[in-house]
Amino acid sequence: MQSIEKVIHLADSFVSYRKDFHENQESHQNPVMFLHGTNSSGNSSFGGIKTAFNGDRTVIIPDYAGCGNSRLSSETLTVEYLVEQVAAAINDSSDTPVDLVGVSLGAVVAAVVAATYPQLVNRLVLTAPWATNNDPYFQLIFTTWLKLENSDRASATAFGLSHVLSPEFISSLEQETLRQICARPSEKGANRRIALGLSINIKNYLSRINKDTLIIGLSHDTLIPPYLAREVHRSIKNSLYTEVKSGHAVQIENPTEWVNVIKDFLQK
């Protein structure tokens, strides 16, 4: 297994990516890219599951949106801005279209990448996506999260954790583990990405997607409930929909089932 880590400088920001691949050239023709969500980096989101895809694939995991080893400009943050960062990472890391897998905000960005740059995407997997900001439940959760992130980050982390993990999974953790998790700082600029979540409306982009697409809802997700993922499914022509038994952080709660669902779809 070989690895490449690279930073890409754009006009007013930079992104980075890690690329893992075998020496045989065939894996370079079968790339998969994973896009992280609002308050995580590429490694913290996908470091634990990437080996499941390493067999005959090149695995590309970027940091973007100001998370991990990336930086944003001071301009107003838009989903189109993040799309340009991801497109730059795809163009730099792969000579062929990638299978693009996005989770949460990463799923929103992945969908718009597929609509805007269809030549860069082979197949599309969207886990816990949402289409618009007009759902009252969504507004309540994200508005509260943003207020806490701007005023009391420890409480923001605790609030986020209570929606990122299912109640049953949280109850399985030790109190000290929960305390340590809540003491961790947010990814830099988390408030900007939460605010972006509150402004999302990608319905017009979804109708333009013409790639084989799988939408994955998470049955115990209270951050992006399955009905929001089903709305995305209804907006993308000929897309498939399935659910995995998990809270929002499926890579932590139920990675095996999630990985198997993705691999089954990508291998068809």
Buried (B, 14 or more C-beta within 10 A) or exposed (E): EEEEEEEBEBEEBBBBBBBBBBEEEEBBEBBBBBBBBBBBBBBBBBEEBBEBBBEEBBBBBBBBBBBBBBBBEEEEBEBEBBBBBBBBBBEBBBEEBBBBBBBBBBBBBBBBBBBBBBEBBBBBBBBBBBBBBEBEEBEEBBEBBBBBBEEEBEBBBBBBBBBBBBEEBBEEEEEEEBEEBBEEEBBEBBBBBBBBBBEBEBEEBBEBBEBBBBBBBBEBBBBBBBEBBBBBBEBBEEBBBEBBEBBBBBBBBBBEEBBEBBBEBBEE
